[in-house]
Amino acid sequence: MAAPFAALTCERSRSGLLDIESLGHPDGDRVGWVRQARLLIGGIVVALVATAAAMGSPTEPRRAARIAAAQAGCGSLGAAADFTVFSDGVFDASKGSGTSVSGRIAAAGDVTLDAISVGPAPGDGPPTVVTGANFHGGRPGGSGGTLNGGVRARGTIDQAPNFTINGTQEPHTAPGFSFADEFAALAALSDLWGSQPATPGATAALNIYSHALELHGPADGLNVFHVGAADLAAAAGIVITLDKPGATALIDVSTDTVLTVSAQYLNLSANVSADRLVWNLPLASGLNVTHGIAFKGLILAPHATVTSAGHPQLDGQLIAADVPGSEWVLRRAAFSGCLPAPTPPDTTLTLGPRCIDGAGNLTMRLRNTGDHVRDVRWDDLNGPSSAPSASRPATTTSSTSRTGTRAA
């Protein structure tokens, strides 16, 4: 680990220099030294301005490989990918009998199970239930039930005499991930997916005769549909048709309120599978399913409270802000499609302190770990000098002093 820069001394007299290092550039590790005004420990600030525009041509094979790798990246559900239910609040399946969950359950709040059978789906590892709070089995009604695969709870495990837990019980044990961090990433992913343009030729319309919401996707790969909340709420049924084998359907529903779904049926064509179907509700505050529809696919509703009546079924995954009264019959069908991933931040250009000479002058190092030359301009905010090498407009600014770095 590098020592704090204030403790470093310069081996040679390079006072007032900005050391520019390019680790990934084909011309060599060091691409030049730029004259810099003297930086006093007392607080003179240097501003670095850089753009992603290339000053010269990068090596094309390496650039093509990087772009191809980025395009091949798929959006990740993070920890939620391992669960049938993933809730940022509670998961309460104690309001009625006849429910079951095949797959794992994770909730930041309490998990309450009563009159229910819960067990791992094929391939699931233990524990079946993970809660960031407390677990209640066979409460509050005392109807009993079974949990296979064990439970991990940050708080306590409360088990009624007629509720069976098969597997390891881990009270007072952290979940192993942060629900807050996971849901922040899931919300960003949902926003990104919601911003995707509709696929050319894809249609979503309410049939005026059957009142079914009919979706038709003609594309290979990803088919994106934009569906209005009013049409989905008014639909007597839902029919989804994809023309190409192996295609994926992303259904973005535009609403920032509670969405009520009263559809009686969901019909899928032969090319539509539960593991390649996504219902994305990036802004919805609630989702209320009022009939026993046999739903399929991933429901991604990171800000929504999900409620249900009539024992609806879901072959897929449910990700929601809160599931306070579940009558769902849930069977895991892990999402296997490839949807866009967020663009990672560019961290290939960094500015950091290198050493301080005996006169109190600080030398900074600008390091380029990317694979092409970057257009750079620097300015001494408290002095008259600036680097003469800027060749195009700057778009990103950082200011550095002995106390830290801030966006300017």
ZADRENSE-831792 format. One record per residue (C-alpha): residue in three letters; x negated, y negated, z negated. Coordinates in steps of 0.2 Angstrom, whole numbers, plus 5000, padded with zeros to 4 digits. Layout:
REM ZADRENSE-831792
<firo = ALA, px = X, py = Y, pz = Z>
...
END
This chain:
REM ZADRENSE-831792
<firo = MET, px = 5000, py = 5000, pz = 5000>
<firo = ALA, px = 4993, py = 4983, pz = 5004>
<firo = ALA, px = 4989, py = 4971, pz = 4990>
<firo = PRO, px = 4998, py = 4955, pz = 4988>
<firo = PHE, px = 4991, py = 4943, pz = 5001>
<firo = ALA, px = 4986, py = 4930, pz = 4987>
<firo = ALA, px = 4973, py = 4943, pz = 4981>
<firo = LEU, px = 4965, py = 4945, pz = 4998>
<firo = THR, px = 4950, py = 4936, pz = 5004>
<firo = CYS, px = 4944, py = 4933, pz = 5022>
<firo = GLU, px = 4929, py = 4944, pz = 5027>
<firo = ARG, px = 4924, py = 4931, pz = 5040>
<firo = SER, px = 4927, py = 4913, pz = 5042>
<firo = ARG, px = 4943, py = 4912, pz = 5053>
<firo = SER, px = 4951, py = 4898, pz = 5044>
<firo = GLY, px = 4966, py = 4891, pz = 5053>
<firo = LEU, px = 4968, py = 4905, pz = 5065>
<firo = LEU, px = 4984, py = 4915, pz = 5069>
<firo = ASP, px = 4979, py = 4933, pz = 5072>
<firo = ILE, px = 4989, py = 4941, pz = 5086>
<firo = GLU, px = 4989, py = 4960, pz = 5087>
<firo = SER, px = 4998, py = 4971, pz = 5099>
<firo = LEU, px = 4998, py = 4989, pz = 5094>
<firo = GLY, px = 5008, py = 4995, pz = 5109>
<firo = HIS, px = 5001, py = 4985, pz = 5123>
<firo = PRO, px = 4992, py = 4994, pz = 5137>
<firo = ASP, px = 4978, py = 4980, pz = 5138>
<firo = GLY, px = 4972, py = 4984, pz = 5120>
<firo = ASP, px = 4975, py = 4982, pz = 5102>
<firo = ARG, px = 4970, py = 4964, pz = 5101>
<firo = VAL, px = 4977, py = 4952, pz = 5114>
<firo = GLY, px = 4971, py = 4935, pz = 5108>
<firo = TRP, px = 4968, py = 4922, pz = 5095>
<firo = VAL, px = 4979, py = 4906, pz = 5094>
<firo = ARG, px = 4973, py = 4890, pz = 5086>
<firo = GLN, px = 4983, py = 4887, pz = 5070>
<firo = ALA, px = 4984, py = 4872, pz = 5058>
<firo = ARG, px = 4977, py = 4875, pz = 5041>
<firo = LEU, px = 4990, py = 4883, pz = 5029>
<firo = LEU, px = 4987, py = 4877, pz = 5011>
<firo = ILE, px = 4993, py = 4888, pz = 4997>
<firo = GLY, px = 5003, py = 4873, pz = 4990>
<firo = GLY, px = 5017, py = 4876, pz = 5002>
<firo = ILE, px = 5014, py = 4871, pz = 5020>
<firo = VAL, px = 5026, py = 4881, pz = 5030>
<firo = VAL, px = 5022, py = 4888, pz = 5047>
<firo = ALA, px = 5037, py = 4892, pz = 5059>
<firo = LEU, px = 5036, py = 4906, pz = 5072>
<firo = VAL, px = 5047, py = 4906, pz = 5087>
<firo = ALA, px = 5048, py = 4921, pz = 5098>
<firo = THR, px = 5059, py = 4928, pz = 5113>
<firo = ALA, px = 5061, py = 4945, pz = 5119>
<firo = ALA, px = 5057, py = 4940, pz = 5137>
<firo = ALA, px = 5042, py = 4948, pz = 5145>
<firo = MET, px = 5027, py = 4937, pz = 5150>
<firo = GLY, px = 5021, py = 4951, pz = 5161>
<firo = SER, px = 5028, py = 4967, pz = 5167>
<firo = PRO, px = 5029, py = 4981, pz = 5154>
<firo = THR, px = 5023, py = 4998, pz = 5159>
<firo = GLU, px = 5039, py = 5004, pz = 5168>
<firo = PRO, px = 5039, py = 5023, pz = 5163>
<firo = ARG, px = 5038, py = 5018, pz = 5144>
<firo = ARG, px = 5051, py = 5005, pz = 5146>
<firo = ALA, px = 5063, py = 5016, pz = 5156>
<firo = ALA, px = 5060, py = 5030, pz = 5143>
<firo = ARG, px = 5065, py = 5018, pz = 5129>
<firo = ILE, px = 5081, py = 5012, pz = 5138>
<firo = ALA, px = 5086, py = 5029, pz = 5142>
<firo = ALA, px = 5084, py = 5034, pz = 5124>
<firo = ALA, px = 5094, py = 5020, pz = 5118>
<firo = GLN, px = 5108, py = 5024, pz = 5130>
<firo = ALA, px = 5108, py = 5042, pz = 5125>
<firo = GLY, px = 5110, py = 5037, pz = 5106>
<firo = CYS, px = 5127, py = 5041, pz = 5099>
<firo = GLY, px = 5136, py = 5032, pz = 5085>
<firo = SER, px = 5134, py = 5042, pz = 5069>
<firo = LEU, px = 5148, py = 5044, pz = 5056>
<firo = GLY, px = 5134, py = 5046, pz = 5043>
<firo = ALA, px = 5138, py = 5055, pz = 5027>
<firo = ALA, px = 5157, py = 5055, pz = 5033>
<firo = ALA, px = 5152, py = 5068, pz = 5047>
<firo = ASP, px = 5151, py = 5082, pz = 5034>
<firo = PHE, px = 5169, py = 5079, pz = 5027>
<firo = THR, px = 5187, py = 5082, pz = 5032>
<firo = VAL, px = 5192, py = 5068, pz = 5021>
<firo = PHE, px = 5181, py = 5053, pz = 5017>
<firo = SER, px = 5189, py = 5039, pz = 5006>
<firo = ASP, px = 5182, py = 5023, pz = 4999>
<firo = GLY, px = 5195, py = 5024, pz = 4986>
<firo = VAL, px = 5205, py = 5038, pz = 4979>
<firo = PHE, px = 5211, py = 5054, pz = 4986>
<firo = ASP, px = 5227, py = 5060, pz = 4978>
<firo = ALA, px = 5235, py = 5076, pz = 4984>
<firo = SER, px = 5247, py = 5079, pz = 4969>
<firo = LYS, px = 5263, py = 5072, pz = 4975>
<firo = GLY, px = 5271, py = 5087, pz = 4983>
<firo = SER, px = 5269, py = 5106, pz = 4986>
<firo = GLY, px = 5264, py = 5115, pz = 5001>
<firo = THR, px = 5248, py = 5105, pz = 5006>
<firo = SER, px = 5231, py = 5112, pz = 5009>
<firo = VAL, px = 5214, py = 5106, pz = 5015>
<firo = SER, px = 5202, py = 5116, pz = 5025>
<firo = GLY, px = 5185, py = 5106, pz = 5023>
<firo = ARG, px = 5176, py = 5095, pz = 5011>
<firo = ILE, px = 5183, py = 5080, pz = 5002>
<firo = ALA, px = 5174, py = 5064, pz = 4997>
<firo = ALA, px = 5181, py = 5049, pz = 4988>
<firo = ALA, px = 5173, py = 5034, pz = 4979>
<firo = GLY, px = 5187, py = 5035, pz = 4967>
<firo = ASP, px = 5196, py = 5049, pz = 4958>
<firo = VAL, px = 5200, py = 5065, pz = 4967>
<firo = THR, px = 5217, py = 5072, pz = 4961>
<firo = LEU, px = 5223, py = 5089, pz = 4966>
<firo = ASP, px = 5239, py = 5098, pz = 4961>
<firo = ALA, px = 5250, py = 5111, pz = 4969>
<firo = ILE, px = 5237, py = 5113, pz = 4983>
<firo = SER, px = 5224, py = 5125, pz = 4990>
<firo = VAL, px = 5207, py = 5117, pz = 4995>
<firo = GLY, px = 5192, py = 5127, pz = 5002>
<firo = PRO, px = 5177, py = 5124, pz = 5014>
<firo = ALA, px = 5179, py = 5125, pz = 5032>
<firo = PRO, px = 5168, py = 5137, pz = 5042>
<firo = GLY, px = 5150, py = 5131, pz = 5041>
<firo = ASP, px = 5153, py = 5119, pz = 5026>
<firo = GLY, px = 5141, py = 5119, pz = 5012>
<firo = PRO, px = 5144, py = 5116, pz = 4994>
<firo = PRO, px = 5151, py = 5106, pz = 4985>
<firo = THR, px = 5168, py = 5106, pz = 4993>
<firo = VAL, px = 5173, py = 5090, pz = 4983>
<firo = VAL, px = 5162, py = 5075, pz = 4979>
<firo = THR, px = 5169, py = 5060, pz = 4969>
<firo = GLY, px = 5161, py = 5044, pz = 4964>
<firo = ALA, px = 5173, py = 5044, pz = 4949>
<firo = ASN, px = 5183, py = 5058, pz = 4941>
<firo = PHE, px = 5190, py = 5075, pz = 4946>
<firo = HIS, px = 5208, py = 5080, pz = 4941>
<firo = GLY, px = 5213, py = 5098, pz = 4945>
<firo = GLY, px = 5231, py = 5103, pz = 4941>
<firo = ARG, px = 5236, py = 5086, pz = 4935>
<firo = PRO, px = 5247, py = 5077, pz = 4932>
<firo = GLY, px = 5261, py = 5089, pz = 4936>
<firo = GLY, px = 5253, py = 5105, pz = 4930>
<firo = SER, px = 5258, py = 5115, pz = 4946>
<firo = GLY, px = 5241, py = 5122, pz = 4947>
<firo = GLY, px = 5231, py = 5126, pz = 4963>
<firo = THR, px = 5214, py = 5132, pz = 4969>
<firo = LEU, px = 5198, py = 5124, pz = 4974>
<firo = ASN, px = 5184, py = 5135, pz = 4982>
<firo = GLY, px = 5167, py = 5128, pz = 4984>
<firo = GLY, px = 5164, py = 5119, pz = 4968>
<firo = VAL, px = 5165, py = 5100, pz = 4963>
<firo = ARG, px = 5153, py = 5086, pz = 4960>
<firo = ALA, px = 5159, py = 5071, pz = 4950>
<firo = ARG, px = 5150, py = 5055, pz = 4944>
<firo = GLY, px = 5162, py = 5055, pz = 4930>
<firo = THR, px = 5171, py = 5070, pz = 4921>
<firo = ILE, px = 5180, py = 5086, pz = 4928>
<firo = ASP, px = 5197, py = 5088, pz = 4921>
<firo = GLN, px = 5204, py = 5106, pz = 4925>
<firo = ALA, px = 5221, py = 5112, pz = 4920>
<firo = PRO, px = 5222, py = 5130, pz = 4914>
<firo = ASN, px = 5232, py = 5135, pz = 4929>
<firo = PHE, px = 5220, py = 5127, pz = 4941>
<firo = THR, px = 5206, py = 5137, pz = 4947>
<firo = ILE, px = 5189, py = 5131, pz = 4953>
<firo = ASN, px = 5178, py = 5143, pz = 4961>
<firo = GLY, px = 5160, py = 5137, pz = 4963>
<firo = THR, px = 5148, py = 5126, pz = 4953>
<firo = GLN, px = 5155, py = 5112, pz = 4943>
<firo = GLU, px = 5143, py = 5096, pz = 4942>
<firo = PRO, px = 5150, py = 5083, pz = 4930>
<firo = HIS, px = 5141, py = 5067, pz = 4928>
<firo = THR, px = 5131, py = 5069, pz = 4944>
<firo = ALA, px = 5129, py = 5056, pz = 4957>
<firo = PRO, px = 5137, py = 5059, pz = 4975>
<firo = GLY, px = 5120, py = 5059, pz = 4983>
<firo = PHE, px = 5125, py = 5044, pz = 4994>
<firo = SER, px = 5132, py = 5026, pz = 4992>
<firo = PHE, px = 5150, py = 5025, pz = 4997>
<firo = ALA, px = 5148, py = 5006, pz = 4999>
<firo = ASP, px = 5134, py = 5008, pz = 5011>
<firo = GLU, px = 5142, py = 5022, pz = 5021>
<firo = PHE, px = 5159, py = 5012, pz = 5023>
<firo = ALA, px = 5149, py = 4996, pz = 5028>
<firo = ALA, px = 5141, py = 5006, pz = 5042>
<firo = LEU, px = 5158, py = 5014, pz = 5046>
<firo = ALA, px = 5167, py = 4997, pz = 5047>
<firo = ALA, px = 5153, py = 4991, pz = 5059>
<firo = LEU, px = 5155, py = 5006, pz = 5070>
<firo = SER, px = 5174, py = 5005, pz = 5070>
<firo = ASP, px = 5172, py = 4986, pz = 5076>
<firo = LEU, px = 5160, py = 4991, pz = 5089>
<firo = TRP, px = 5171, py = 5005, pz = 5096>
<firo = GLY, px = 5186, py = 4993, pz = 5095>
<firo = SER, px = 5176, py = 4981, pz = 5106>
<firo = GLN, px = 5174, py = 4993, pz = 5120>
<firo = PRO, px = 5183, py = 4988, pz = 5137>
<firo = ALA, px = 5197, py = 4999, pz = 5143>
<firo = THR, px = 5191, py = 5012, pz = 5155>
<firo = PRO, px = 5195, py = 5007, pz = 5173>
<firo = GLY, px = 5211, py = 5017, pz = 5179>
<firo = ALA, px = 5215, py = 5022, pz = 5161>
<firo = THR, px = 5233, py = 5019, pz = 5156>
<firo = ALA, px = 5243, py = 5018, pz = 5140>
<firo = ALA, px = 5262, py = 5014, pz = 5142>
<firo = LEU, px = 5278, py = 5018, pz = 5133>
<firo = ASN, px = 5290, py = 5028, pz = 5144>
<firo = ILE, px = 5306, py = 5019, pz = 5146>
<firo = TYR, px = 5316, py = 5035, pz = 5147>
<firo = SER, px = 5308, py = 5047, pz = 5134>
<firo = HIS, px = 5301, py = 5033, pz = 5123>
<firo = ALA, px = 5285, py = 5043, pz = 5123>
<firo = LEU, px = 5268, py = 5034, pz = 5123>
<firo = GLU, px = 5259, py = 5041, pz = 5138>
<firo = LEU, px = 5240, py = 5040, pz = 5139>
<firo = HIS, px = 5231, py = 5045, pz = 5155>
<firo = GLY, px = 5212, py = 5045, pz = 5157>
<firo = PRO, px = 5204, py = 5049, pz = 5174>
<firo = ALA, px = 5185, py = 5047, pz = 5169>
<firo = ASP, px = 5172, py = 5059, pz = 5166>
<firo = GLY, px = 5164, py = 5057, pz = 5149>
<firo = LEU, px = 5172, py = 5043, pz = 5139>
<firo = ASN, px = 5190, py = 5036, pz = 5142>
<firo = VAL, px = 5194, py = 5021, pz = 5132>
<firo = PHE, px = 5212, py = 5016, pz = 5129>
<firo = HIS, px = 5219, py = 5000, pz = 5121>
<firo = VAL, px = 5236, py = 5003, pz = 5112>
<firo = GLY, px = 5247, py = 4990, pz = 5105>
<firo = ALA, px = 5253, py = 4993, pz = 5087>
<firo = ALA, px = 5271, py = 4990, pz = 5093>
<firo = ASP, px = 5270, py = 5003, pz = 5106>
<firo = LEU, px = 5263, py = 5016, pz = 5094>
<firo = ALA, px = 5276, py = 5012, pz = 5081>
<firo = ALA, px = 5290, py = 5013, pz = 5093>
<firo = ALA, px = 5284, py = 5030, pz = 5101>
<firo = ALA, px = 5296, py = 5045, pz = 5099>
<firo = GLY, px = 5281, py = 5056, pz = 5104>
<firo = ILE, px = 5263, py = 5054, pz = 5111>
<firo = VAL, px = 5257, py = 5062, pz = 5127>
<firo = ILE, px = 5238, py = 5062, pz = 5131>
<firo = THR, px = 5231, py = 5068, pz = 5148>
<firo = LEU, px = 5213, py = 5068, pz = 5153>
<firo = ASP, px = 5208, py = 5073, pz = 5170>
<firo = LYS, px = 5191, py = 5079, pz = 5167>
<firo = PRO, px = 5185, py = 5094, pz = 5157>
<firo = GLY, px = 5174, py = 5089, pz = 5142>
<firo = ALA, px = 5180, py = 5071, pz = 5142>
<firo = THR, px = 5182, py = 5061, pz = 5126>
<firo = ALA, px = 5197, py = 5049, pz = 5122>
<firo = LEU, px = 5194, py = 5034, pz = 5111>
<firo = ILE, px = 5211, py = 5026, pz = 5107>
<firo = ASP, px = 5209, py = 5008, pz = 5099>
<firo = VAL, px = 5224, py = 5002, pz = 5090>
<firo = SER, px = 5225, py = 4983, pz = 5088>
<firo = THR, px = 5233, py = 4978, pz = 5072>
<firo = ASP, px = 5228, py = 4970, pz = 5056>
<firo = THR, px = 5243, py = 4975, pz = 5046>
<firo = VAL, px = 5251, py = 4991, pz = 5041>
<firo = LEU, px = 5254, py = 5003, pz = 5055>
<firo = THR, px = 5269, py = 5015, pz = 5054>
<firo = VAL, px = 5269, py = 5030, pz = 5065>
<firo = SER, px = 5286, py = 5039, pz = 5067>
<firo = ALA, px = 5282, py = 5050, pz = 5082>
<firo = GLN, px = 5289, py = 5067, pz = 5081>
<firo = TYR, px = 5276, py = 5076, pz = 5092>
<firo = LEU, px = 5259, py = 5075, pz = 5100>
<firo = ASN, px = 5256, py = 5084, pz = 5117>
<firo = LEU, px = 5239, py = 5086, pz = 5124>
<firo = SER, px = 5233, py = 5091, pz = 5141>
<firo = ALA, px = 5221, py = 5106, pz = 5143>
<firo = ASN, px = 5206, py = 5094, pz = 5144>
<firo = VAL, px = 5210, py = 5086, pz = 5127>
<firo = SER, px = 5202, py = 5093, pz = 5111>
<firo = ALA, px = 5203, py = 5088, pz = 5093>
<firo = ASP, px = 5184, py = 5086, pz = 5092>
<firo = ARG, px = 5184, py = 5074, pz = 5106>
<firo = LEU, px = 5199, py = 5063, pz = 5101>
<firo = VAL, px = 5197, py = 5047, pz = 5091>
<firo = TRP, px = 5210, py = 5036, pz = 5084>
<firo = ASN, px = 5201, py = 5020, pz = 5079>
<firo = LEU, px = 5210, py = 5007, pz = 5068>
<firo = PRO, px = 5196, py = 4994, pz = 5065>
<firo = LEU, px = 5207, py = 4981, pz = 5057>
<firo = ALA, px = 5223, py = 4990, pz = 5050>
<firo = SER, px = 5226, py = 4987, pz = 5032>
<firo = GLY, px = 5237, py = 5003, pz = 5031>
<firo = LEU, px = 5243, py = 5018, pz = 5040>
<firo = ASN, px = 5259, py = 5026, pz = 5036>
<firo = VAL, px = 5264, py = 5043, pz = 5045>
<firo = THR, px = 5282, py = 5046, pz = 5041>
<firo = HIS, px = 5285, py = 5063, pz = 5050>
<firo = GLY, px = 5277, py = 5080, pz = 5050>
<firo = ILE, px = 5268, py = 5077, pz = 5067>
<firo = ALA, px = 5254, py = 5089, pz = 5071>
<firo = PHE, px = 5241, py = 5076, pz = 5073>
<firo = LYS, px = 5224, py = 5079, pz = 5081>
<firo = GLY, px = 5207, py = 5070, pz = 5081>
<firo = LEU, px = 5197, py = 5059, pz = 5071>
<firo = ILE, px = 5206, py = 5045, pz = 5062>
<firo = LEU, px = 5194, py = 5031, pz = 5058>
<firo = ALA, px = 5203, py = 5017, pz = 5048>
<firo = PRO, px = 5189, py = 5010, pz = 5036>
<firo = HIS, px = 5200, py = 4996, pz = 5029>
<firo = ALA, px = 5217, py = 5005, pz = 5028>
<firo = THR, px = 5227, py = 5013, pz = 5014>
<firo = VAL, px = 5234, py = 5030, pz = 5022>
<firo = THR, px = 5250, py = 5037, pz = 5016>
<firo = SER, px = 5261, py = 5050, pz = 5023>
<firo = ALA, px = 5278, py = 5059, pz = 5021>
<firo = GLY, px = 5285, py = 5076, pz = 5028>
<firo = HIS, px = 5268, py = 5085, pz = 5027>
<firo = PRO, px = 5260, py = 5079, pz = 5043>
<firo = GLN, px = 5246, py = 5090, pz = 5049>
<firo = LEU, px = 5229, py = 5084, pz = 5055>
<firo = ASP, px = 5216, py = 5095, pz = 5065>
<firo = GLY, px = 5201, py = 5083, pz = 5064>
<firo = GLN, px = 5194, py = 5071, pz = 5051>
<firo = LEU, px = 5202, py = 5057, pz = 5041>
<firo = ILE, px = 5191, py = 5042, pz = 5036>
<firo = ALA, px = 5200, py = 5028, pz = 5026>
<firo = ALA, px = 5199, py = 5015, pz = 5013>
<firo = ASP, px = 5211, py = 5024, pz = 5001>
<firo = VAL, px = 5222, py = 5039, pz = 5002>
<firo = PRO, px = 5233, py = 5037, pz = 4986>
<firo = GLY, px = 5247, py = 5049, pz = 4991>
<firo = SER, px = 5243, py = 5063, pz = 5003>
<firo = GLU, px = 5255, py = 5076, pz = 5009>
<firo = TRP, px = 5243, py = 5080, pz = 5024>
<firo = VAL, px = 5239, py = 5098, pz = 5029>
<firo = LEU, px = 5221, py = 5095, pz = 5034>
<firo = ARG, px = 5210, py = 5107, pz = 5044>
<firo = ARG, px = 5193, py = 5101, pz = 5049>
<firo = ALA, px = 5188, py = 5099, pz = 5067>
<firo = ALA, px = 5172, py = 5089, pz = 5067>
<firo = PHE, px = 5170, py = 5076, pz = 5080>
<firo = SER, px = 5158, py = 5081, pz = 5093>
<firo = GLY, px = 5159, py = 5067, pz = 5106>
<firo = CYS, px = 5147, py = 5054, pz = 5110>
<firo = LEU, px = 5153, py = 5036, pz = 5107>
<firo = PRO, px = 5142, py = 5020, pz = 5108>
<firo = ALA, px = 5130, py = 5017, pz = 5094>
<firo = PRO, px = 5126, py = 5000, pz = 5086>
<firo = THR, px = 5110, py = 4992, pz = 5094>
<firo = PRO, px = 5096, py = 4993, pz = 5081>
<firo = PRO, px = 5088, py = 4977, pz = 5076>
<firo = ASP, px = 5071, py = 4973, pz = 5085>
<firo = THR, px = 5057, py = 4975, pz = 5072>
<firo = THR, px = 5043, py = 4976, pz = 5084>
<firo = LEU, px = 5037, py = 4958, pz = 5082>
<firo = THR, px = 5032, py = 4953, pz = 5064>
<firo = LEU, px = 5023, py = 4939, pz = 5055>
<firo = GLY, px = 5013, py = 4942, pz = 5039>
<firo = PRO, px = 4999, py = 4935, pz = 5029>
<firo = ARG, px = 4982, py = 4942, pz = 5032>
<firo = CYS, px = 4970, py = 4933, pz = 5020>
<firo = ILE, px = 4965, py = 4917, pz = 5011>
<firo = ASP, px = 4947, py = 4910, pz = 5013>
<firo = GLY, px = 4938, py = 4901, pz = 4999>
<firo = ALA, px = 4945, py = 4884, pz = 5004>
<firo = GLY, px = 4962, py = 4890, pz = 5001>
<firo = ASN, px = 4967, py = 4892, pz = 5020>
<firo = LEU, px = 4979, py = 4906, pz = 5024>
<firo = THR, px = 4977, py = 4916, pz = 5040>
<firo = MET, px = 4993, py = 4924, pz = 5047>
<firo = ARG, px = 4994, py = 4939, pz = 5058>
<firo = LEU, px = 5007, py = 4941, pz = 5071>
<firo = ARG, px = 5009, py = 4959, pz = 5076>
<firo = ASN, px = 5018, py = 4966, pz = 5091>
<firo = THR, px = 5021, py = 4985, pz = 5090>
<firo = GLY, px = 5032, py = 4985, pz = 5105>
<firo = ASP, px = 5026, py = 4991, pz = 5123>
<firo = HIS, px = 5026, py = 4974, pz = 5132>
<firo = VAL, px = 5020, py = 4956, pz = 5130>
<firo = ARG, px = 5031, py = 4944, pz = 5121>
<firo = ASP, px = 5033, py = 4926, pz = 5124>
<firo = VAL, px = 5028, py = 4917, pz = 5108>
<firo = ARG, px = 5027, py = 4899, pz = 5102>
<firo = TRP, px = 5022, py = 4893, pz = 5084>
<firo = ASP, px = 5023, py = 4876, pz = 5076>
<firo = ASP, px = 5016, py = 4869, pz = 5060>
<firo = LEU, px = 5031, py = 4860, pz = 5052>
<firo = ASN, px = 5020, py = 4849, pz = 5041>
<firo = GLY, px = 5006, py = 4845, pz = 5054>
<firo = PRO, px = 5004, py = 4838, pz = 5072>
<firo = SER, px = 4998, py = 4854, pz = 5080>
<firo = SER, px = 5008, py = 4868, pz = 5089>
<firo = ALA, px = 5002, py = 4882, pz = 5100>
<firo = PRO, px = 5001, py = 4877, pz = 5119>
<firo = SER, px = 5005, py = 4895, pz = 5125>
<firo = ALA, px = 5024, py = 4894, pz = 5125>
<firo = SER, px = 5030, py = 4898, pz = 5143>
<firo = ARG, px = 5049, py = 4900, pz = 5141>
<firo = PRO, px = 5063, py = 4895, pz = 5129>
<firo = ALA, px = 5063, py = 4902, pz = 5112>
<firo = THR, px = 5078, py = 4911, pz = 5105>
<firo = THR, px = 5073, py = 4918, pz = 5088>
<firo = THR, px = 5065, py = 4908, pz = 5074>
<firo = SER, px = 5057, py = 4913, pz = 5057>
<firo = SER, px = 5049, py = 4902, pz = 5044>
<firo = THR, px = 5036, py = 4909, pz = 5033>
<firo = SER, px = 5028, py = 4902, pz = 5017>
<firo = ARG, px = 5019, py = 4909, pz = 5002>
<firo = THR, px = 5037, py = 4912, pz = 4994>
<firo = GLY, px = 5045, py = 4922, pz = 5008>
<firo = THR, px = 5053, py = 4923, pz = 5025>
<firo = ARG, px = 5069, py = 4915, pz = 5030>
<firo = ALA, px = 5079, py = 4914, pz = 5046>
<firo = ALA, px = 5079, py = 4896, pz = 5052>
END
